[in-house]
Structure formats: structure tokens, C-alpha cells
């Protein structure tokens, strides 16, 4: 089989222009972007390179370089995997105005499945001393949207826009909500923004952004987070698994390895995938962000949903995911599958794994016009024929009548099992008095030891989960 050449698209976000490689060749058999022309950019320019395959970021660090053209000296750069198939390249220190540089992608770069780049690529650029850093000309809403997206993606503190034919209803900061909805990972570090206007036509809009940390720390955190996501996906999924199997493995990983942060003063990280995947603690937005990153890294289409949920005390802001499996969409709420139990123990649930809009609407509300409809039950957990496990790795036994429940509990106590989990279908507290049944069996069979009971409810199916642990 012949080797396939990666199709590489270099996105010059500052100018909102896409340059595609043309059939023009230079020495060393490199393809030269932009027909050999030298582009003028600002001194902190960030390049985005998108491939048609997922990229091995570790190889990217040794395969993508920036050199000074006059002495061939390498420039220290940061390389961040923003999406599985794209990287961002930025200088660790600003480029020098007036100098010429070349961005090089060597042909030893490989995709995650081992395919090698068929031909190296170069792009020549210079830093024009007359270029005004952070100033962008805007002619329409699309350019406005892209400019703010690029600024947020690169943690810019300030963005200056020269907007022709300014209209206050078109060019307001509500665009940031649209950018964050379309790019949920950008929610991780962004806090707020403010703007002021000057002039008439063009109107100069100066936007100041606030983030949860310094740019240097955020680049480091983002890189650490992407490495962790790749590590998790590589460790618990494989190419032989179906998408729903990958989804289930990643869902269970998040639930089993993270705890809901109930701190009074929540740290900023707890709202991010960094909190969930690195620190092991976070809130709903962190859970949803973690699932979004892991599923995307595994090649599964998903998106984050922003809405509200009723936690029993009222409606509160909430975030979860929609995932696409075999062409159909499903609701997925990993936060609510990590229940808070009566005794504080850690359990795993699948009540909110691949459910429908109607099921989720029992205790969630969201703007349904913004998201795909989720009406299928093909890949709901109950239809997967997968044995449900508790947090201790034991099978959860499902029962639908009192005799089966009582006998299951009795046998477990007689065998002195350390942990035993039961899922009672169509649960009725008047029928299933678990503490009473536990005392009766202990007294009747003279069983020694102390036991704890923890439980949580499945609001979707009406089932109740109990875990009896021997202390």
C-alpha cells in the first residue's frame, strides 16, 4: 500500500486567512507554503497547523521547528496539541522585529497510527517592525468571532480590533459565549472580559481578558492535561473496541478516579478537566470538560451542554455532554453518575449513561434548540448487556422482588463477603427495609461483625442501589 501524504492546512488566525500548500518545491525536497512569499506577522505570532490525521505530539516536538533564516539558529518554541489533529506553535520569547524566520515541519512526523508525513513543509515569515501587535482589521462578524477565538486560544491579555461599519448589536461581547459554546475547552481558563470603544469608522475596540493563571502556567497546564488525556485513552481503550465500549471505559474512569469538589471556596481548577484528570477533584463543568477531552481524543464526537439541573434543593447551573454513537446522539452526565452517598463512600452509577432527552428532562433543563436531539436508546446502559460493577470491582446484582433481595443479602452475610452491592428495581421503601432485613439475618444466623449501608437512587429508572460493607 502506498504511503499517504498528510494534507496540512496552516491557519493564519491573526489574518483570518487559510493558506494551502501549493506545488512549489525548495531544497531538501520541502514543500513551501504560500509559494515562497514571506508573510509579515506580529512578534508573538501563534501558528495553528491542522493535519488530516491525529498527530503524535511527542514526535511533533522533535519534528516541528522554527529557525532564524540568516544564521539557521533554532528558536525556542512551545508546541501544544489543541485538538488530536492539530498543534499550536508559539515562541517562548517574542520574535525579533525585522528578522526573517522559517517554520519547518520535517517528514519524520507521524500520526498516532504510525503513518509518516510524505514530504516536509516550510513556511517563511518575518516580523515587520511596522506591524501593530494585537491589532486586527474586522469587516464582518465571522472575522470578529475568529479574532476573539484566536485571542482566547492563546491566552491574550489584550486584543485591539479596527471594526469597519461598526454596529453595537453585532459587535458585542456576547460573541464570547458563542465561542465558548463552540469550543468548550476554552472555558477552562477564561474568567471575564471588558471592552472600550474609540473613533467612528473604523471603530477601535480594545478588549481586555482575564484568566485564572498566567499565560506561561496555562500553556504548561494545557500541555500537561493533553498528555494526561492521551495517556488515559491509550491505557484503557484500544482499536478493537467499539465506540460505546470506549465511551463506557472513559466514563467509568472519570467516575472512579474523581470526586465532586464540595469545598466552600472552590479553586479555579475544579471547574476544568485539569481538576478532574490531574487533581482528581472538580465540579460538573470539570467532569463535562474531562469527558469532552477524553472522548475527542478517542475519536468520538461529543459536545458540552450548558444548562441547569435540579439537585433536590432547586435549579442550579450544570454542565454535561452529548455524545454521538453509531450516528445517533445520547445524553451523558458523568457528574450525576458519581453520586454522593449517604455515608460519603465512592460509588459508580450508569443512570445517566446514554439516555434520551425525555429521560434527562426529569431533572435537567437546557436550550434544546442549540443541541442535537437525543431520542435513541440503542446504546443506553441497560441495552448494552454489560455487568455493572461497584466501586470495589464487584458485580452489582439486580433484583426485582423481595425474596431474591433477601436471599442475596443472606448469602452474602453468611459468606462474610467484604462488600456486596444490590440494585433493587422498582424500589419501594415500604417493601424493602434494608436495615431491618440486615438485622434479622445477623440475629438469625448469629453473624459477627459490624456492617455499613450506603445507598443512592436512580431517578431515571426508579431503582435504588445499596452497598453493604463489612467493617
C-alpha positions as CSV (number, residue, x, y, z in Angstrom):
1,X,0.0,0.0,0.0
2,X,1.4,3.4,-0.9
3,X,2.1,5.9,1.8
4,X,-0.5,8.7,2.1
5,X,0.7,12.3,2.3
6,X,-0.8,14.3,5.2
7,X,-2.8,17.2,4.0
8,X,-1.6,20.2,6.0
9,X,-3.5,23.4,6.5
10,X,-1.8,26.4,8.1
11,X,-4.3,28.7,9.6
12,X,-3.1,32.3,10.0
13,X,-5.6,33.2,12.6
14,X,-4.3,36.7,13.0
15,X,-5.4,37.5,9.4
16,X,-8.3,35.0,9.3
17,X,-6.8,33.5,6.1
18,X,-6.1,29.9,5.2
19,X,-3.0,29.1,3.1
20,X,-2.9,25.7,1.4
21,X,0.3,24.1,0.3
22,X,1.0,24.5,-3.5
23,X,3.2,22.5,-5.8
24,X,6.3,24.6,-5.3
25,X,9.5,22.9,-4.1
26,X,12.7,24.1,-2.4
27,X,15.9,22.5,-1.5
28,X,15.9,19.4,0.7
29,X,12.7,18.4,-1.1
30,X,10.5,20.5,1.2
31,X,7.1,21.8,0.0
32,X,7.0,25.6,0.5
33,X,3.8,27.2,1.7
34,X,2.5,30.5,0.2
35,X,4.5,30.0,-3.0
36,X,7.7,31.1,-1.2
37,X,6.3,34.5,-0.2
38,X,7.4,35.9,3.1
39,X,4.5,36.7,5.4
40,X,4.6,39.6,7.9
41,X,3.4,38.7,11.4
42,X,3.4,40.1,14.9
43,X,6.3,39.3,17.3
44,X,4.2,36.8,19.4
45,X,2.6,35.0,16.5
46,X,1.0,31.7,17.2
47,X,0.7,29.3,14.3
48,X,-2.0,26.6,14.1
49,X,-1.3,23.6,11.9
50,X,-4.1,21.1,11.2
51,X,-3.5,17.7,9.8
52,X,-5.9,15.1,8.3
53,X,-4.8,12.5,10.9
54,X,-4.3,12.7,14.6
55,X,-0.8,13.8,15.5
56,X,1.7,12.2,17.9
57,X,2.5,15.3,19.9
58,X,5.8,13.8,21.2
59,X,7.1,13.4,17.7
60,X,5.8,16.9,16.9
61,X,8.1,18.4,19.4
62,X,11.1,17.0,17.5
63,X,9.7,17.4,14.0
64,X,8.4,21.0,14.1
65,X,11.0,23.7,14.4
66,X,11.4,27.5,13.8
67,X,14.8,28.8,12.7
68,X,16.3,32.2,12.1
69,X,17.0,32.4,8.4
70,X,20.2,34.4,8.5
71,X,22.1,32.0,10.8
72,X,19.9,28.9,10.9
73,X,19.7,29.1,14.7
74,X,16.7,27.3,16.3
75,X,14.1,29.4,18.1
76,X,12.7,28.1,21.4
77,X,9.1,27.4,20.9
78,X,6.0,25.9,22.7
79,X,4.1,23.2,20.9
80,X,0.6,22.4,22.2
81,X,-1.8,19.7,20.9
82,X,-5.0,21.8,20.8
83,X,-7.0,19.0,19.1
84,X,-6.0,15.4,18.3
85,X,-5.2,16.5,14.7
86,X,-3.8,20.0,15.2
87,X,-1.0,21.8,17.1
88,X,-0.2,25.4,18.0
89,X,3.3,26.7,17.8
90,X,4.3,29.9,19.7
91,X,7.7,31.4,20.6
92,X,8.8,31.1,24.2
93,X,10.2,34.6,23.8
94,X,9.0,37.1,21.2
95,X,10.3,37.0,17.7
96,X,12.7,39.9,16.8
97,X,11.1,42.6,14.6
98,X,12.9,42.9,11.2
99,X,14.2,39.3,11.3
100,X,13.3,36.6,8.9
101,X,12.3,33.1,10.1
102,X,11.2,29.8,8.7
103,X,8.7,27.3,10.2
104,X,9.7,23.7,9.3
105,X,7.7,20.5,9.6
106,X,10.0,17.6,8.9
107,X,8.9,14.5,7.0
108,X,9.6,12.2,10.0
109,X,6.4,13.4,11.7
110,X,4.0,10.6,12.3
111,X,0.3,10.3,13.0
112,X,-0.9,8.4,16.1
113,X,-1.5,5.3,13.9
114,X,2.1,5.4,12.6
115,X,1.6,7.0,9.2
116,X,4.5,9.2,8.2
117,X,4.4,12.6,6.6
118,X,5.2,12.1,2.9
119,X,7.1,15.4,2.5
120,X,8.5,18.1,4.7
121,X,7.0,21.6,4.6
122,X,8.4,25.1,5.1
123,X,6.8,28.5,5.7
124,X,8.8,31.7,5.5
125,X,7.8,34.7,7.7
126,X,9.2,37.9,9.1
127,X,8.3,40.2,11.9
128,X,7.5,43.6,10.4
129,X,8.6,46.5,12.6
130,X,5.5,48.4,11.5
131,X,3.1,45.7,12.4
132,X,1.0,46.8,15.4
133,X,0.8,43.9,17.7
134,X,-2.7,42.6,18.6
135,X,-4.5,45.0,16.1
136,X,-6.8,43.2,13.8
137,X,-9.0,44.6,11.0
138,X,-12.5,43.4,11.1
139,X,-15.0,43.6,8.2
140,X,-17.7,41.2,9.3
141,X,-19.0,39.1,12.2
142,X,-17.0,36.0,11.1
143,X,-13.7,37.8,11.3
144,X,-14.8,39.3,14.7
145,X,-15.7,35.8,16.0
146,X,-12.4,34.3,14.7
147,X,-10.3,37.1,16.2
148,X,-11.8,36.6,19.7
149,X,-11.5,32.8,19.4
150,X,-7.8,33.2,18.5
151,X,-7.2,35.5,21.4
152,X,-8.8,33.2,23.9
153,X,-7.0,30.2,22.4
154,X,-3.7,31.9,23.0
155,X,-4.5,33.5,26.4
156,X,-4.0,37.0,25.1
157,X,-4.5,39.7,27.7
158,X,-5.4,42.4,25.2
159,X,-7.0,42.4,21.7
160,X,-7.4,45.6,19.6
161,X,-9.9,45.4,16.7
162,X,-10.4,48.0,14.0
163,X,-14.0,47.4,13.0
164,X,-15.4,48.9,9.8
165,X,-19.1,49.7,9.7
166,X,-19.5,49.1,13.5
167,X,-22.9,48.0,14.8
168,X,-23.4,47.6,18.5
169,X,-25.8,44.8,18.1
170,X,-23.4,42.7,16.0
171,X,-20.1,43.5,17.7
172,X,-20.7,43.0,21.4
173,X,-19.0,40.7,23.9
174,X,-21.8,38.2,23.7
175,X,-19.7,36.6,21.0
176,X,-17.6,35.2,23.7
177,X,-20.5,33.0,24.8
178,X,-20.8,31.7,21.3
179,X,-17.0,31.0,21.1
180,X,-17.1,29.1,24.5
181,X,-20.2,27.1,23.4
182,X,-18.4,26.0,20.2
183,X,-15.1,25.5,21.9
184,X,-15.8,24.2,25.5
185,X,-12.1,23.6,26.3
186,X,-11.7,27.4,26.2
187,X,-13.9,27.7,29.3
188,X,-11.1,26.1,31.4
189,X,-9.1,29.2,31.9
190,X,-11.1,32.2,30.8
191,X,-12.7,34.3,33.6
192,X,-14.0,37.6,32.1
193,X,-13.6,40.3,29.6
194,X,-14.2,44.0,29.2
195,X,-14.1,46.4,26.3
196,X,-13.9,50.1,25.4
197,X,-14.6,51.9,22.1
198,X,-12.8,54.7,20.3
199,X,-13.4,56.5,17.0
200,X,-16.1,56.2,14.4
201,X,-15.2,54.3,11.2
202,X,-13.3,52.2,11.8
203,X,-14.2,51.9,15.5
204,X,-11.2,50.8,17.6
205,X,-12.4,48.2,20.1
206,X,-9.9,47.3,22.8
207,X,-10.8,44.1,24.7
208,X,-9.1,43.1,28.0
209,X,-9.3,39.4,29.0
210,X,-8.8,37.9,32.4
211,X,-7.7,34.3,33.0
212,X,-7.3,32.0,36.0
213,X,-3.5,32.0,35.8
214,X,-0.5,33.4,33.9
215,X,-0.1,32.6,30.2
216,X,3.1,30.6,31.0
217,X,1.3,28.5,33.6
218,X,-1.7,28.0,31.4
219,X,0.4,26.7,28.5
220,X,2.1,24.3,30.9
221,X,-1.3,23.1,32.3
222,X,-2.8,22.7,28.9
223,X,0.2,20.6,27.8
224,X,0.1,18.5,31.0
225,X,-3.7,18.0,30.5
226,X,-3.4,16.9,26.9
227,X,-0.6,14.4,27.8
228,X,-2.8,13.0,30.6
229,X,-5.8,12.7,28.3
230,X,-3.7,10.8,25.7
231,X,-2.3,8.5,28.4
232,X,-5.7,7.6,29.7
233,X,-7.1,6.9,26.3
234,X,-4.1,4.8,25.3
235,X,-4.2,2.8,28.6
236,X,-7.9,2.0,28.8
237,X,-9.1,1.8,25.1
238,X,-7.8,0.1,22.0
239,X,-8.5,0.0,18.3
240,X,-10.5,-3.3,18.7
241,X,-13.1,-1.7,20.9
242,X,-16.4,-0.2,19.6
243,X,-17.2,3.4,20.3
244,X,-19.7,2.6,23.0
245,X,-17.1,0.4,24.7
246,X,-14.6,3.2,24.7
247,X,-17.2,5.7,25.9
248,X,-18.1,3.4,28.8
249,X,-14.5,2.8,29.8
250,X,-13.7,6.5,29.8
251,X,-16.9,7.3,31.7
252,X,-16.1,4.7,34.4
253,X,-12.5,6.0,34.6
254,X,-13.7,9.6,35.3
255,X,-16.3,8.5,37.9
256,X,-13.9,6.1,39.6
257,X,-10.9,8.4,39.7
258,X,-12.6,11.8,40.6
259,X,-14.6,13.2,43.4
260,X,-17.0,16.0,43.4
261,X,-15.4,19.1,45.0
262,X,-17.6,20.2,47.9
263,X,-15.2,22.9,49.1
264,X,-16.7,26.2,50.3
265,X,-14.1,28.2,48.2
266,X,-13.7,26.3,45.0
267,X,-10.3,26.6,43.3
268,X,-10.4,27.6,39.6
269,X,-9.0,24.2,38.6
270,X,-12.1,22.5,39.9
271,X,-14.1,24.0,37.0
272,X,-11.8,22.3,34.5
273,X,-10.7,19.0,33.1
274,X,-7.4,19.7,34.8
275,X,-9.1,19.5,38.2
276,X,-10.7,16.1,37.3
277,X,-7.9,14.4,35.4
278,X,-4.8,15.9,37.2
279,X,-6.1,16.8,40.7
280,X,-8.8,14.1,40.9
281,X,-11.5,16.6,42.1
282,X,-13.9,19.0,40.4
283,X,-17.4,20.1,39.8
284,X,-19.8,19.5,36.9
285,X,-18.1,21.7,34.4
286,X,-14.8,19.9,35.1
287,X,-16.5,16.4,34.7
288,X,-18.1,17.5,31.4
289,X,-14.8,19.0,30.1
290,X,-12.9,15.9,31.1
291,X,-15.4,13.7,29.2
292,X,-15.2,16.0,26.2
293,X,-11.5,15.9,26.0
294,X,-11.2,12.1,26.5
295,X,-14.0,11.3,24.0
296,X,-12.5,13.6,21.5
297,X,-9.0,12.1,22.0
298,X,-10.6,8.7,21.4
299,X,-12.2,9.9,18.1
300,X,-15.7,10.0,19.4
301,X,-17.9,13.0,18.5
302,X,-19.2,14.9,21.6
303,X,-20.0,18.3,22.9
304,X,-20.6,20.0,26.2
305,X,-24.1,21.1,27.2
306,X,-24.7,24.1,29.5
307,X,-28.0,24.2,31.3
308,X,-29.4,23.7,34.8
309,X,-30.3,20.7,37.0
310,X,-32.5,20.2,40.0
311,X,-30.5,18.8,42.9
312,X,-33.4,18.5,45.2
313,X,-33.0,21.9,46.6
314,X,-33.7,23.8,43.4
315,X,-32.3,24.6,40.0
316,X,-28.6,25.2,39.8
317,X,-26.2,25.8,36.9
318,X,-24.9,22.5,35.4
319,X,-22.9,21.0,32.6
320,X,-22.9,17.6,30.9
321,X,-22.3,16.1,27.5
322,X,-24.0,14.9,24.3
323,X,-22.2,12.0,22.6
324,X,-22.6,10.5,19.1
325,X,-22.5,6.7,18.9
326,X,-23.2,5.0,15.6
327,X,-24.8,8.0,14.1
328,X,-27.2,8.7,17.0
329,X,-27.0,11.2,19.8
330,X,-27.2,10.4,23.6
331,X,-27.2,12.5,26.8
332,X,-24.3,11.7,29.1
333,X,-23.9,13.1,32.6
334,X,-20.9,11.8,34.3
335,X,-21.3,14.1,37.3
336,X,-24.6,12.6,38.2
337,X,-23.2,9.2,37.7
338,X,-20.7,9.9,40.5
339,X,-23.3,10.1,43.3
340,X,-23.0,11.5,46.7
341,X,-23.9,8.6,49.0
342,X,-25.5,8.7,52.5
343,X,-22.2,7.7,54.2
344,X,-19.8,9.6,51.8
345,X,-18.5,6.4,50.2
346,X,-17.5,6.4,46.5
347,X,-19.8,4.6,44.1
348,X,-20.4,4.5,40.4
349,X,-23.7,4.7,38.6
350,X,-24.8,4.5,35.0
351,X,-28.2,6.1,35.4
352,X,-27.2,9.0,33.1
353,X,-25.2,7.0,30.6
354,X,-26.6,7.4,27.0
355,X,-30.1,8.4,27.9
356,X,-32.7,10.4,26.0
357,X,-33.8,14.0,26.1
358,X,-37.1,13.0,27.7
359,X,-35.4,11.0,30.4
360,X,-32.9,13.7,31.2
361,X,-35.6,16.4,31.3
362,X,-36.9,14.8,34.5
363,X,-34.3,16.9,36.4
364,X,-32.4,18.9,33.7
365,X,-33.3,21.9,31.6
366,X,-31.4,23.3,28.6
367,X,-31.9,25.2,25.4
368,X,-32.7,22.3,23.2
369,X,-32.6,24.4,20.0
370,X,-28.8,24.6,20.4
371,X,-28.1,20.9,20.6
372,X,-28.9,17.7,18.6
373,X,-32.0,15.7,19.7
374,X,-31.3,12.6,21.7
375,X,-34.1,10.1,21.2
376,X,-32.3,6.7,20.8
377,X,-32.0,4.0,23.4
378,X,-29.9,1.7,21.3
379,X,-26.8,2.3,23.4
380,X,-28.3,3.1,26.7
381,X,-26.6,1.2,29.5
382,X,-29.5,-1.2,30.1
383,X,-29.3,-2.3,26.4
384,X,-25.5,-3.0,26.4
385,X,-25.7,-6.3,28.3
386,X,-22.8,-5.2,30.4
387,X,-22.5,-6.4,34.0
388,X,-22.5,-3.3,36.2
389,X,-19.6,-3.0,38.7
390,X,-19.5,-1.2,42.0
391,X,-16.5,0.9,43.1
392,X,-14.8,-2.2,44.6
393,X,-15.0,-4.1,41.3
394,X,-17.8,-6.4,42.4
395,X,-20.8,-7.3,40.2
396,X,-23.9,-5.4,41.2
397,X,-26.7,-7.9,41.5
398,X,-30.1,-6.7,40.2
399,X,-33.3,-8.0,41.9
400,X,-37.0,-7.3,41.2
401,X,-38.7,-8.9,44.2
402,X,-38.2,-9.1,47.9
403,X,-37.4,-12.9,48.1
404,X,-34.5,-12.5,45.7
405,X,-33.3,-9.5,47.6
406,X,-33.5,-11.2,51.0
407,X,-31.7,-14.4,49.8
408,X,-29.0,-12.5,48.1
409,X,-28.3,-10.4,51.2
410,X,-28.4,-13.5,53.4
411,X,-25.9,-15.5,51.3
412,X,-23.5,-12.6,51.2
413,X,-23.6,-12.2,55.0
414,X,-23.2,-15.9,55.7
415,X,-20.2,-15.9,53.3
416,X,-18.8,-12.9,55.2
417,X,-18.2,-11.0,51.9
418,X,-16.4,-7.7,52.4
419,X,-18.6,-5.8,50.0
420,X,-21.9,-6.6,48.3
421,X,-23.9,-4.3,46.0
422,X,-27.6,-4.8,45.1
423,X,-29.7,-2.9,42.6
424,X,-33.4,-3.1,43.5
425,X,-35.6,-2.5,40.5
426,X,-38.9,-0.6,41.1
427,X,-37.7,0.2,44.6
428,X,-40.3,0.8,47.3
429,X,-39.0,1.8,50.7
430,X,-42.1,0.3,52.4
431,X,-41.3,-3.1,51.0
432,X,-37.5,-3.1,51.1
433,X,-36.5,-2.1,54.6
434,X,-32.8,-2.9,54.1
435,X,-31.5,-2.1,57.7
436,X,-34.3,-4.3,59.2
437,X,-33.5,-7.2,56.9
438,X,-29.8,-6.9,57.7
439,X,-30.5,-7.1,61.5
440,X,-32.9,-10.0,61.1
441,X,-30.3,-12.1,59.1
442,X,-27.4,-11.2,61.5
443,X,-29.6,-12.2,64.6
444,X,-31.0,-15.4,63.0
445,X,-27.6,-16.7,61.8
446,X,-25.6,-15.2,64.6
447,X,-23.2,-13.4,62.3
448,X,-20.5,-11.4,63.9
449,X,-19.0,-8.1,62.8
450,X,-20.2,-4.6,62.0
451,X,-21.8,-3.5,58.8
452,X,-22.4,-0.2,57.0
453,X,-25.1,0.5,54.4
454,X,-24.7,3.1,51.7
455,X,-27.3,3.8,49.0
456,X,-28.2,6.1,46.2
457,X,-31.2,6.5,43.9
458,X,-31.5,6.1,40.1
459,X,-34.0,8.9,39.3
460,X,-34.2,7.8,35.7
461,X,-35.4,4.1,36.3
462,X,-36.6,4.3,39.8
463,X,-34.1,1.7,41.0
464,X,-32.2,2.0,44.3
465,X,-28.6,0.9,44.8
466,X,-27.3,-0.5,48.1
467,X,-23.8,-1.4,49.1
468,X,-23.3,-3.4,52.3
469,X,-19.7,-3.3,53.6
470,X,-18.3,-5.4,56.4
471,X,-16.0,-3.5,58.8
